[in-house]
Amino acid sequence: MERAQDEGVSDERSIDSKYQNLRKGLRSRRRDDPALDLFRQAESNLSDVRQVDRILLELSRCYNPLTNQPIVDLATRRSIVERLQAGRIDEARHLLDECLARYAPPSDESGPRTR
């Protein structure tokens, strides 16, 4: 039982770290981005299909200025929910990550910044 709790804590830390790094990359936008909070909630609750569906609905109401479309379109929302209902959590997470990457592309911090 303790090991499962340790893994849950480890997963939460890795998710927290992921979203902290994404916030740092959003220099041209506000750092208190509610869409990132919604993505994090969805990723943290993939076992609760109804909650993820509600979160995705909220994200579909938000606009992605980089793609000139909703952050999560209806087809993607349906696909994620169907995969979660079928127990294919890794596939659903992958689709969610793709939406997140379109909204907040990962910054390349490996190399030096030049101006």
C-alpha positions, 0 to 999 in steps of 0.5 A: 500500500505504501508503495502505491502511495509513493508512486502517486506522490511521485506522479504528482511531483512529475506533473507539477514539474511539467506544468511549472516548466510550461509556465516558464515558457509562456513569457509572452502570455500571463503566467497564471494561465487558467488553461494550464491549470485545467490541463493539469487537472485533467492529467491528474484525474484521468481515472475520473472520466466525467471530470476529465470530460467536463474539463475538456468541455471548458478547454473547448470554450477557450481559444488558442491564439497559436492555432486560431482554434479552440484549445481542445476541439470537439473531435479530440475531446470525444476521442480522449473520452472514448479512450478513457472509457475503454481503459486506454489511459496512455492513449488518452494522455498522449492526445491530451499532451498533443493538445497541450503542446499545440497550446503551450509548445515546450521551450528549448532551454537546452541551448544558450540564448542569444540575441 
